[in-house]
Amino acid sequence: MTSRLPEPFGALIDRSKPVSFSFEGRNVQGFKGDTIASALLANGVTMLSRSFKYHRPRGPLTMAGHDGNTLVQIGSEPNRQADRVPITSGLKVTGINYWGSLEHDRFALLGKVDRFLPVGFYYKAFYKPRWMWPYWEKLIRRVAGLGVVDLHSHHGYFDKEYLFCDVMVVGGGPAGLESALAASDAGGEVILVDENRMLGGSLNYARFDAAGERAKIERARLVAAVEARSNIRVMTETICNGAYSDNWYPLVRGNRLYKLRAGETVIAVGSYEQPLIFRNNDVPGVMLGSAVQRLIRLYGVKPGSRAVVAAANDDAYGVALDLLDAGIEVACVTDLRSDPPSAPLADAVLKKRVPVVAGSTIYEVESGSEGRGVRAVRLAKVTSEGQAAAKGDSFACDLVAVSTGYAPMAPLISQSGGTFAYDAASSMLAICSLPDHVIAAGSLNGAYALDATLEDGRRAGFEATRNSQPASAAVPTVRADKGAAGITYPFPIFSHPRGKDFVDLDEDVQVKDLEHAMLEGYEHIELLKRFTTNGMGPSQGRNSSMPAVRLAARTLKQSIDATGTTTSRPPVMQVKMGHLAGRSFEPVRYTAMHFRHLEAGAKMMSAGLWMRPEFYGDHARRAELIRAEAKNVRENVGMIDVSTLGGLDVRGPDAAEFLNRMYTFAYTKQPVGRSRYVLMTDQAGVITDDGVACRFHDDWFYVTATTSGVDAVYRQMLWYNAQWRLKVDITNVTAAYAGVNVAGPNARAVLQKICTDADLSKEAFPYMGVREATVAGIRSLLLRVGFVGELGYEVHVPASEGEALWDALMEAGKESGIRPFGVEAQRVLRLEKGHIIVSQDTDGLTNPLEADMAWAIAKTKPFFVGMRSIEIQSKQPLTRKLVGFEITDRTQPMPKECHLVVRGREITGRVTSITDSPAVGKIIGLAYVALDQSEPGKTFEIKVDGGKLVSAVVVKLPFYDPDSKRQEL
Amino acid sequence: MSLNPIDRRARSFLYRELMAAGASFAEINGQACAMRFGSDSLAELARARAMAICDLSPLRRTGYKGWATAEWLAAQGCRIEDAPNRVYGQDDGARIARLSRGEFVVLSDLAQSTTLPDRLDGAWSIASANGCFRVPRTDSSAWVVITGEHAASMFAKVCGVDLRPHTFVNHSIAQTSLARMNAIICRSDIGGTLAFDVVFDLASSVYLWGAFLDAMQEFGGKPVGLEAIRTLAGV
């Protein structure tokens, strides 16, 4: 390791614990606590990546995860930030976005033809001739993009956790620490969140006095006090990644996304140090002053041997002093201000006889081969803000540190609803309004001088707990001069005739790119952003937004407020898809017999949240098995798990009246012990659900609903009765019952074997009858229904006894050859019987008249939901009708559900259900057709895959057992 | 010798999970209840104090709802107050969770010494319902208890309600979403140990059981048997 500084430099590293990892296949040694970037820099590796567009060499800019220069690939994970990810033994790190190698990237040639690749060139090229697009697309996909996504990589484990507190403080710097302490004084719960590994913020790396002691003292005091408070929970390495309404914040730490709800929030996240724009400002070795300080103080890395410092405030002189302390020669300080004021740090630098060139800026960086590092800096005299005269003296150096100003870290304030306005005195945006329960503190709030920052933190913590403070308690005061004035240079942009003066390093946007875009009319700041992609890269404009705003304001000759800023949206920082996606909860509901289905080899399918058997057996024999299951029901006996069917207890003296209003049929005179079909429509007369209502008592109906529709039906029932106020109670008992439908000519014989207290004969228990009985020793509700068109009994038992019922029925039916059948066989059987499935054979517009279900509408009752609409519809001519059809020509391809019914160029309907019926021996189905196509015997055409037309004939329903003798056996 | 759950008609939806985790069963209310896991009862008790889940589905419970339910329950000798979302203890150890003005869940005690659920169900009939209707909670709802000092932290991973002990006081009820499923959470500490009864959709038992085990893994949480819970309760 060639560039390590001795202790006390390197607060984050543990020199006793060396760590090896690889970068681009080369072994690299670092220490525990190093980031990838700090370890590489310590080993003299300054180029970490290639730029997005021109593939220029890039190195760290901020050392805080605030730039896109440090994106690397770690194993199968692309776009990790090398200046944030700690090294671990064996880590395999590679560069991204190159063709060849990071050192020798063939795409770097693009930088030489940049005049042909202005921003937006892709909007104006490639689209013609049209036949060329496939070629362009291939090339663009090859060139564009960062990193490589490994679609086969192991899924990581990510989860979520909810957090609550009275006060959340975001930012563990001096203001945040003071805020947390002040809020803690009131006794509430405080959560202090900081993105870094170590509390202290700028106190960890910045210099506030010439001796360099003040930061250490303040940090030690504050951190010790915070750690001593039991009501402050400290969450370091945690990113507050957005602000949502009602003080809801997503916090990202490790592989967990915390969802925090705070009573009050203090945002003390600080400021972004801002770059200075000049030619070749992107060359590795050009860094923000704060990045240089982080490298020295946090990682003990000597980032160069001879430096030039660009200054426009006293902080820059702190950087120069740190460089000197680290044994790095400071070739000069070039101060953009023509007459830098006397200040403690500047005075200390002068005392050390460092050359200070006032009124001067960096004009350009002269780089080594292919821009891989800084060789020298050429200065130029500043003639006015953002204007420089001809180039001046050159200073040989290998490091450029830039400290010319700041911008508040605005995203969390903006996302929570706060607003900013430009403050000419400080040349920065300043908060002008905050939403309730959000308080800003520290440099984000314009407090830059350390004493002002500490005072502002105390003030914010007090305000956050104001309701808990004695009425007489005074708000802590903050000095009037908070040190913001003059800390930021008003126009830190010095364009160069030869370009490469990058405003946005992520997207390689140069000054001329923004100027040209405005000339083309993209003057609005949001349009300018999108056309140029300035601020749209990984660093989301942290370093480029304000320069672009300043440029736009100057070019358009308007104020910065009139120019405006772009909209800030979450996430604030990078977020992994895993945080957003996982751990995702995907609820699933199993019936009591679920595992019996699995044991029988069922292929399961989703039905809403439920899992249902689609069919039983080998998937390769799917069609054959479904036909066999259906055949066994027609000729023998089968059983199907119908537990997922919705079940609603409707009870009370007004139960019948309630059903009369909710459903189209009539129920007031329905006898006890009988069931009746129910058809539900909405206020527009559209069919929404169906089932049967079983009357077990004058005041008790057990109503079934479709598997996927029952929750909506239940909600509708509650909603309507909240208005009607009928004396009725509605309870969703779907999960309370397990249900089995035993169907087929031998169903009675099988069921009677284990039903000891009920006569199941046709006379004693006729079709559509309902009763209570004991089956296999289990108290049951029996329903004689016929959805599949055969003699059948639905047996409903308490869910906990469902598996025992299933076992008993299988045993009882063993001799008869009973076998379970799945949803697919049931679909075939019900289609043969001409029964619709709501939401398959109906859509969001189907009314009962179109579905040929006028028979299910009671004509004499005064009201039901949807009645008025159906009355109106009945007076209009139908435009379509649901009909049964058959296809006898087996040489034709079989249509599929949703294939269109066409007449010439007109679409008259669609197929809703279709099957090759084992019982009928034909292809049969249901379809919507035009009214004049709906009479039995009419033919119509179905357009199948590939455009071929298949002829079908309308037939009368049902297809099977037209007299319904079999279900009434 | 442990009872085999399939030897009884009524079965907890979780019996396979419990068997896989090594449960020993005994009969309670006609079905197999997981009484212990392994032979180290002290370790199981320690787990119950730290972070554990126990299937109470075999224990008796019932429910009632309707506009005259509070009056009917009072007439049956139940002690309930007006405030909803509170658990009201009964003299015989049963607990009545008042979910709203007109909806109640009746949970039996851990020792199964109370007869209240059976007594209420015996007294009720549709013919005499008169504004109070039975809800088959034993069959519509699974019942587990989550115990231990880490319980609230575990809930924070699956539930958006603040269930920390100092904000969600003993006998509070939250009717909310747990891992995206509706659930009733009743805080009912057991012998000084933080505990939450969770009553939820029976058909989601396997799903939610898995979600709980996953969430409690970082706290060392595992299933415990009813014996450990009874020991916590001192019964």
Boltz contact constraints between the chains, C-beta under 6 A:
constraints:
  - contact:
      token1: [A, 161]
      token2: [B, 156]
      max_distance: 6.0
  - contact:
      token1: [A, 161]
      token2: [B, 157]
      max_distance: 6.0
  - contact:
      token1: [A, 162]
      token2: [B, 156]
      max_distance: 6.0
  - contact:
      token1: [A, 162]
      token2: [B, 160]
      max_distance: 6.0
  - contact:
      token1: [A, 164]
      token2: [B, 162]
      max_distance: 6.0
  - contact:
      token1: [A, 585]
      token2: [B, 179]
      max_distance: 6.0
  - contact:
      token1: [A, 585]
      token2: [B, 180]
      max_distance: 6.0
  - contact:
      token1: [A, 587]
      token2: [B, 180]
      max_distance: 6.0
  - contact:
      token1: [A, 587]
      token2: [B, 181]
      max_distance: 6.0
  - contact:
      token1: [A, 587]
      token2: [B, 204]
      max_distance: 6.0
  - contact:
      token1: [A, 587]
      token2: [B, 207]
      max_distance: 6.0
  - contact:
      token1: [A, 588]
      token2: [B, 207]
      max_distance: 6.0
  - contact:
      token1: [A, 589]
      token2: [B, 203]
      max_distance: 6.0
  - contact:
      token1: [A, 589]
      token2: [B, 204]
      max_distance: 6.0
  - contact:
      token1: [A, 590]
      token2: [B, 203]
      max_distance: 6.0
  - contact:
      token1: [A, 590]
      token2: [B, 206]
      max_distance: 6.0
  - contact:
      token1: [A, 651]
      token2: [B, 133]
      max_distance: 6.0
  - contact:
      token1: [A, 697]
      token2: [B, 126]
      max_distance: 6.0
  - contact:
      token1: [A, 700]
      token2: [B, 126]
      max_distance: 6.0
  - contact:
      token1: [A, 729]
      token2: [B, 66]
      max_distance: 6.0
  - contact:
      token1: [A, 729]
      token2: [B, 133]
      max_distance: 6.0
  - contact:
      token1: [A, 731]
      token2: [B, 135]
      max_distance: 6.0
  - contact:
      token1: [A, 733]
      token2: [B, 140]
      max_distance: 6.0
  - contact:
      token1: [A, 735]
      token2: [B, 140]
      max_distance: 6.0
  - contact:
      token1: [A, 735]
      token2: [B, 201]
      max_distance: 6.0
  - contact:
      token1: [A, 735]
      token2: [B, 202]
      max_distance: 6.0
  - contact:
      token1: [A, 735]
      token2: [B, 203]
      max_distance: 6.0
  - contact:
      token1: [A, 736]
      token2: [B, 136]
      max_distance: 6.0
  - contact:
      token1: [A, 736]
      token2: [B, 139]
      max_distance: 6.0
  - contact:
      token1: [A, 736]
      token2: [B, 140]
      max_distance: 6.0
  - contact:
      token1: [A, 798]
      token2: [B, 139]
      max_distance: 6.0
  - contact:
      token1: [A, 799]
      token2: [B, 139]
      max_distance: 6.0
  - contact:
      token1: [A, 799]
      token2: [B, 202]
      max_distance: 6.0
  - contact:
      token1: [A, 800]
      token2: [B, 10]
      max_distance: 6.0
  - contact:
      token1: [A, 800]
      token2: [B, 11]
      max_distance: 6.0
  - contact:
      token1: [A, 800]
      token2: [B, 139]
      max_distance: 6.0
  - contact:
      token1: [A, 801]
      token2: [B, 9]
      max_distance: 6.0
  - contact:
      token1: [A, 801]
      token2: [B, 10]
      max_distance: 6.0
  - contact:
      token1: [A, 803]
      token2: [B, 11]
      max_distance: 6.0
  - contact:
      token1: [A, 804]
      token2: [B, 9]
      max_distance: 6.0
